[in-house]
């Protein structure tokens, strides 16, 4: 079996790549052969590229490369001097010899760093100390190509499996979210009826309190399910967006009005600023409001009493729109930012331990921002605060006058 066939068999199922895959079982030359006899063999109709020189026990004592041997044997007086002598006189008696079990990566490193000449001369592969075959630069390159192809196939298979798993997850989340929202809406509606005592007062006032608790818990769970559904749809590219020109000053005012009560309870000051000449943003109004509420509620949530939260909009360097949400909150280490962007992940911090949250906010913001062709960047430091910046390209802007005409 040729070296290429051996490599192919590895590609088709063997888990390990070893030097034995490179062993081309070319006939070895017995050390008793004379240089003249070797010349006749190398000068035949089907000469081999190289040959191992072995003793009577099939142990390697050298290697003879055809091109090198023929070039030297063609020199003046060499045939007369060495023609009747053993081939060991003109062979390389210290060739690179590797065991068939050597890993292909280790072999490549050895040849590159210690024995680069082995690529030109070839090397010998042995099994239990005895000759197995010749390894050449050609077989090494073929094996490397085959290895890369096999790894590419594995990566493609893994990618397809991951995509399939992600689709399955998204479909499952979407299905379960729809299934859960129907009974949850009923729970929220009936608990509101009980809490407001629409059909008469309760005999015990505690029942009204319990109904209020059920109503609050149901709304919280429904909000979580809606976030999961939105995230799964966004990741699957099935989130329907309706683009229209949005006035960012109005968007900021609406969001601040909804968060004003929470900010007052937490002793946090929230301000908004829209720079001069900032164009309108071409976006889905509902989803952009969802993005801003997520960012602002996070900023308020993780800012201690007496702290500040500022939301602003300016014209970017590329004439796009840049929205920034800055806070003086607890912040986080830079290496924690990628973790915070993962779904269902929260940063472990003594200051954030008692803060409610599902870990979906930032990942949903990132996904929705990218659905609007935008880019999310976070800068943060512990004890200093966090700045979240959303950058939208010029194609996502609309001149105010044009928007009014439209």
C-alpha positions as CSV (number, residue, x, y, z in Angstrom):
1,X,0.0,0.0,0.0
2,X,1.4,3.4,-0.9
3,X,1.9,6.3,1.5
4,X,-1.0,8.2,-0.1
5,X,-3.4,5.3,0.4
6,X,-2.2,5.0,3.9
7,X,-3.0,8.7,4.5
8,X,-6.4,8.3,2.9
9,X,-7.3,5.4,5.2
10,X,-6.4,7.7,8.1
11,X,-8.7,10.3,6.7
12,X,-11.5,7.8,6.4
13,X,-11.7,7.0,10.1
14,X,-8.5,6.3,12.0
15,X,-8.3,8.9,14.9
16,X,-4.6,9.4,15.0
17,X,-2.1,10.7,12.5
18,X,1.3,8.9,12.9
19,X,4.5,8.7,10.9
20,X,3.6,5.2,9.8
21,X,1.1,6.9,7.4
22,X,4.1,8.3,5.5
23,X,6.0,5.0,5.1
24,X,6.2,4.1,1.4
25,X,7.4,0.5,1.4
26,X,10.1,0.9,-1.2
27,X,12.5,-2.0,-1.6
28,X,15.5,-1.6,0.8
29,X,19.1,-2.1,-0.4
30,X,21.2,-4.7,1.4
31,X,24.4,-3.2,2.9
32,X,26.3,-5.9,0.9
33,X,25.3,-4.3,-2.4
34,X,28.2,-2.5,-4.2
35,X,28.0,1.1,-5.4
36,X,28.0,-0.1,-9.0
37,X,25.0,-2.4,-8.4
38,X,23.2,0.5,-6.7
39,X,24.0,2.7,-9.8
40,X,22.4,0.0,-12.1
41,X,19.3,-0.1,-9.9
42,X,18.9,3.7,-9.8
43,X,19.6,3.9,-13.5
44,X,16.8,1.4,-14.4
45,X,13.4,2.0,-16.1
46,X,11.5,2.7,-12.8
47,X,14.0,4.1,-10.3
48,X,12.9,4.9,-6.8
49,X,13.5,8.3,-5.2
50,X,15.6,6.8,-2.3
51,X,16.3,3.6,-0.5
52,X,17.1,2.5,3.0
53,X,20.3,0.6,3.5
54,X,19.7,-2.4,5.9
55,X,21.7,-5.2,7.4
56,X,20.9,-8.8,7.4
57,X,18.4,-8.3,10.3
58,X,16.5,-5.6,8.4
59,X,17.8,-2.9,10.7
60,X,18.6,0.5,9.1
61,X,22.2,1.4,8.7
62,X,21.8,4.3,6.3
63,X,19.9,5.9,3.4
64,X,20.9,6.6,-0.2
65,X,19.1,9.3,-2.1
66,X,19.0,8.7,-5.9
67,X,19.7,12.2,-7.1
68,X,22.5,12.8,-4.6
69,X,24.0,9.4,-5.3
70,X,23.9,9.8,-9.1
71,X,25.4,13.3,-8.9
72,X,28.3,12.0,-6.8
73,X,28.8,8.8,-8.8
74,X,29.1,10.9,-12.0
75,X,32.2,12.7,-10.6
76,X,35.6,11.8,-12.0
77,X,37.3,8.7,-10.6
78,X,34.4,7.9,-8.2
79,X,33.2,4.8,-10.1
80,X,36.8,3.4,-10.1
81,X,37.2,4.1,-6.4
82,X,33.8,3.1,-5.1
83,X,32.3,0.9,-7.7
84,X,33.2,-2.4,-6.0
85,X,32.8,-1.2,-2.5
86,X,29.8,-1.4,-0.2
87,X,27.0,1.2,-0.7
88,X,27.6,2.2,2.8
89,X,30.7,4.1,1.6
90,X,28.5,6.6,-0.3
91,X,25.3,6.4,1.7
92,X,24.3,8.7,4.6
93,X,24.9,6.5,7.6
94,X,23.2,8.9,10.0
95,X,19.8,9.5,8.4
96,X,16.7,10.7,10.1
97,X,15.0,7.5,11.5
98,X,11.6,7.7,13.1
99,X,9.3,5.1,14.6
100,X,5.9,4.6,13.0
101,X,4.2,5.7,16.2
102,X,5.6,9.2,16.2
103,X,2.8,11.8,15.9
104,X,2.8,13.7,12.6
105,X,3.0,17.0,14.3
106,X,6.0,16.0,16.3
107,X,7.7,14.7,13.1
108,X,7.0,18.0,11.3
109,X,8.5,19.9,14.2
110,X,11.6,17.7,14.3
111,X,12.2,18.0,10.6
112,X,11.7,21.8,10.6
113,X,13.9,22.5,13.6
114,X,16.5,19.7,13.7
115,X,16.6,17.9,10.4
116,X,15.6,20.2,7.5
117,X,17.8,18.2,5.1
118,X,15.5,15.2,5.6
119,X,13.0,16.8,3.3
120,X,15.5,16.8,0.4
121,X,17.1,13.4,1.2
122,X,14.1,11.6,2.6
123,X,13.9,9.8,5.9
124,X,13.3,6.3,7.2
125,X,10.3,5.0,9.1
126,X,10.8,1.9,11.2
127,X,8.5,-0.6,13.1
128,X,10.0,-2.0,16.3
129,X,13.5,-1.0,15.1
130,X,13.3,-2.6,11.7
131,X,12.7,-1.0,8.3
132,X,9.1,-0.2,7.3
133,X,9.3,2.4,4.6
134,X,10.7,5.6,3.2
135,X,9.2,9.0,4.0
136,X,9.6,11.8,1.5
137,X,8.7,15.5,1.3
138,X,5.9,14.5,-1.1
139,X,4.3,12.0,1.3
140,X,4.7,14.6,4.1
141,X,2.9,17.3,2.1
142,X,0.2,14.9,1.0
143,X,-0.4,13.9,4.6
144,X,-0.6,17.5,5.8
145,X,-3.1,18.3,3.0
146,X,-5.2,15.2,4.0
147,X,-5.0,16.2,7.6
148,X,-6.1,19.7,6.9
149,X,-9.0,18.4,4.7
150,X,-10.0,16.0,7.5
151,X,-10.0,18.7,10.1
152,X,-12.0,21.0,7.7
153,X,-14.6,18.2,7.3
154,X,-14.8,17.9,11.1
155,X,-15.1,21.6,11.6
156,X,-17.8,21.8,8.9
157,X,-19.7,18.9,10.5
158,X,-19.4,20.5,13.9
159,X,-20.6,23.8,12.5
160,X,-23.6,22.1,10.9
161,X,-24.4,20.3,14.1
162,X,-24.1,23.6,16.1
163,X,-26.4,25.4,13.6
164,X,-28.9,22.5,13.8
165,X,-28.8,22.6,17.6
166,X,-29.2,26.3,17.6
167,X,-32.2,26.1,15.3
168,X,-33.7,23.3,17.5
169,X,-33.2,25.5,20.5
170,X,-34.8,28.5,18.9
171,X,-37.8,26.5,17.7
172,X,-38.1,24.9,21.2
173,X,-37.9,28.3,22.9
174,X,-40.4,29.9,20.5
175,X,-42.8,27.0,21.0
176,X,-42.6,26.9,24.7
177,X,-42.8,30.7,25.0
178,X,-46.1,30.7,23.1
179,X,-47.4,27.8,25.1
180,X,-46.5,29.5,28.4
181,X,-47.8,33.0,27.5
182,X,-51.4,31.8,27.1
183,X,-51.9,30.5,30.6
184,X,-49.8,33.3,32.0
185,X,-52.0,36.0,30.5
186,X,-55.0,34.2,32.2
187,X,-53.1,34.2,35.5
188,X,-52.3,37.9,35.2
189,X,-55.8,38.8,34.2
190,X,-57.6,36.8,36.9
191,X,-55.1,37.9,39.6
192,X,-55.7,41.6,38.6
193,X,-59.5,41.0,39.0
194,X,-58.9,39.5,42.5
195,X,-56.5,42.2,43.5
196,X,-58.9,45.0,42.5
197,X,-61.9,43.2,44.1
198,X,-64.1,43.7,41.0
199,X,-66.7,41.3,42.2
200,X,-66.8,42.4,45.8
201,X,-64.4,42.7,48.8
202,X,-62.4,39.8,50.2
203,X,-63.3,38.4,53.6
204,X,-59.6,38.7,54.5
205,X,-57.5,41.6,53.3
206,X,-54.5,39.3,52.9
207,X,-56.2,37.6,49.9
208,X,-56.0,41.0,48.0
209,X,-52.2,41.2,48.9
210,X,-51.6,37.7,47.7
211,X,-53.5,38.4,44.4
212,X,-51.3,41.4,43.9
213,X,-48.2,39.3,44.5
214,X,-49.4,36.7,41.9
215,X,-50.1,39.5,39.4
216,X,-46.6,41.0,39.9
217,X,-44.9,37.6,39.6
218,X,-46.9,36.7,36.5
219,X,-46.0,40.0,34.8
220,X,-42.3,39.4,35.7
221,X,-42.4,35.9,34.3
222,X,-44.2,37.1,31.1
223,X,-41.5,39.7,30.6
224,X,-38.9,37.0,30.8
225,X,-40.7,34.8,28.4
226,X,-41.1,37.7,25.9
227,X,-37.3,38.4,26.2
228,X,-36.5,34.7,25.5
229,X,-38.9,34.7,22.5
230,X,-37.5,38.0,21.1
231,X,-33.9,36.7,21.5
232,X,-34.6,33.4,19.8
233,X,-36.3,35.1,16.9
234,X,-33.6,37.6,16.6
235,X,-30.8,35.0,16.6
236,X,-32.8,33.0,14.0
237,X,-33.2,36.0,11.8
238,X,-37.0,35.7,12.0
239,X,-37.7,39.0,13.9
240,X,-40.0,41.2,11.8
241,X,-38.9,44.8,11.9
242,X,-40.8,47.9,10.7
243,X,-38.4,50.7,9.9
244,X,-39.5,54.3,10.3
245,X,-37.7,57.6,11.1
246,X,-37.5,58.0,14.9
247,X,-36.8,61.2,16.8
248,X,-34.3,60.3,19.4
249,X,-35.2,63.1,21.8
250,X,-38.8,61.8,21.9
251,X,-37.6,58.2,22.3
252,X,-35.4,59.3,25.3
253,X,-38.2,61.2,26.9
254,X,-40.6,58.2,26.6
255,X,-38.0,55.9,28.2
256,X,-37.1,58.3,31.0
257,X,-40.8,58.7,31.9
258,X,-41.2,55.0,32.3
259,X,-38.0,54.7,34.4
260,X,-38.5,57.8,36.5
261,X,-40.2,56.0,39.4
262,X,-37.4,53.4,39.7
263,X,-34.7,56.0,39.4
264,X,-36.3,58.0,42.3
265,X,-36.6,54.9,44.5
266,X,-32.9,54.2,43.9
267,X,-31.7,57.8,44.4
268,X,-30.3,57.9,40.9
269,X,-30.4,61.0,38.6
270,X,-31.2,60.3,34.9
271,X,-30.5,62.9,32.2
272,X,-30.8,62.9,28.4
273,X,-29.0,65.0,25.8
274,X,-29.4,65.0,22.0
275,X,-26.6,66.9,20.1
276,X,-27.3,69.6,17.6
277,X,-28.0,68.4,14.1
278,X,-28.4,64.8,15.1
279,X,-30.6,63.2,12.3
280,X,-33.5,60.9,12.9
281,X,-32.8,57.2,13.2
282,X,-34.3,54.8,10.7
283,X,-35.3,52.0,13.0
284,X,-38.1,49.8,14.4
285,X,-39.6,52.1,17.1
286,X,-40.8,49.3,19.3
287,X,-37.5,47.4,19.2
288,X,-35.4,50.6,19.6
289,X,-37.5,51.5,22.7
290,X,-36.9,48.0,24.0
291,X,-33.1,48.5,23.5
292,X,-33.1,51.8,25.3
293,X,-35.2,50.6,28.2
294,X,-33.0,47.6,28.7
295,X,-29.8,49.7,28.8
296,X,-31.3,52.5,31.0
297,X,-32.9,50.0,33.4
298,X,-29.6,48.2,33.7
299,X,-27.8,51.5,34.3
300,X,-30.2,52.5,37.0
301,X,-30.2,49.0,38.6
302,X,-26.4,48.9,39.0
303,X,-25.9,52.5,40.1
304,X,-25.8,53.2,43.8
305,X,-27.8,56.0,45.4
306,X,-26.5,59.4,44.6
307,X,-25.1,58.2,41.2
308,X,-25.9,59.4,37.7
309,X,-27.1,57.9,34.5
310,X,-26.9,59.9,31.2
311,X,-28.2,58.9,27.8
312,X,-27.0,60.9,24.8
313,X,-27.1,60.9,21.0
314,X,-24.4,62.5,18.7
315,X,-23.2,62.4,15.1
316,X,-20.5,59.8,14.7
317,X,-17.2,60.1,12.8
318,X,-18.8,58.5,9.8
319,X,-21.8,60.8,10.0
320,X,-23.9,58.0,11.5
321,X,-25.7,58.2,14.8
322,X,-24.0,57.2,18.1
323,X,-26.1,56.6,21.2
324,X,-24.4,56.4,24.5
325,X,-25.6,55.3,27.9
326,X,-23.2,56.2,30.7
327,X,-23.5,55.5,34.4
328,X,-21.5,55.9,37.6
329,X,-22.4,52.5,38.8
330,X,-20.5,49.5,40.1
331,X,-19.0,48.7,36.7
332,X,-17.2,45.5,35.8
333,X,-13.7,44.3,34.8
334,X,-13.0,44.5,31.0
335,X,-12.5,40.7,30.8
336,X,-16.1,40.3,32.2
337,X,-17.7,42.2,29.3
338,X,-17.9,39.2,26.9
339,X,-19.5,37.1,29.6
340,X,-22.1,39.9,30.3
341,X,-23.0,39.7,26.6
342,X,-23.8,36.0,26.7
343,X,-27.4,35.0,27.2
344,X,-28.4,34.0,30.8
345,X,-25.0,35.1,32.1
346,X,-24.5,37.5,35.0
347,X,-21.4,39.0,36.4
348,X,-20.6,37.7,39.9
349,X,-20.1,40.7,42.2
350,X,-20.9,41.3,45.9
351,X,-22.6,44.6,44.8
352,X,-24.8,42.9,42.2
353,X,-25.7,39.8,44.2
354,X,-29.1,41.1,45.3
355,X,-30.1,42.6,42.0
356,X,-32.8,40.8,40.1
357,X,-32.2,39.9,36.5
358,X,-32.2,37.1,33.9
359,X,-29.0,37.9,32.1
360,X,-30.9,38.4,28.8
361,X,-30.8,42.2,28.7
362,X,-27.4,42.9,27.1
363,X,-27.5,39.9,24.8
364,X,-30.9,41.0,23.5
365,X,-29.7,44.6,23.1
366,X,-26.7,43.4,21.1
367,X,-28.8,41.2,18.9
368,X,-31.4,43.9,18.2
369,X,-28.7,46.5,17.5
370,X,-27.1,44.2,15.0
371,X,-30.5,43.7,13.4
372,X,-30.4,47.5,12.8
373,X,-26.9,47.2,11.2
374,X,-25.5,48.8,14.3
375,X,-22.5,47.9,16.6
376,X,-22.4,47.6,20.3
377,X,-19.3,48.6,22.3
378,X,-19.0,48.4,26.1
379,X,-16.4,50.1,28.3
380,X,-16.4,49.6,32.0
381,X,-14.2,49.5,35.1
382,X,-15.1,48.4,38.7
383,X,-16.2,51.2,40.9
384,X,-16.1,53.8,38.1
385,X,-19.1,52.9,35.9
386,X,-20.1,51.6,32.5
387,X,-20.5,53.2,29.1
388,X,-22.6,51.4,26.4
389,X,-22.2,52.8,22.9
390,X,-24.5,52.0,20.0
391,X,-23.2,53.1,16.6
392,X,-25.4,53.1,13.6
393,X,-24.2,53.7,10.0
394,X,-25.2,56.7,7.9
395,X,-27.6,54.4,5.9
396,X,-29.7,54.2,9.1
397,X,-30.2,58.0,9.4
398,X,-32.9,60.2,7.9
399,X,-32.7,64.0,7.5
400,X,-35.5,65.6,9.6
401,X,-36.9,67.6,6.7
402,X,-37.0,64.6,4.4
403,X,-38.8,62.6,7.2
404,X,-41.4,65.3,7.6
405,X,-42.0,65.4,3.8
406,X,-42.3,61.6,3.7
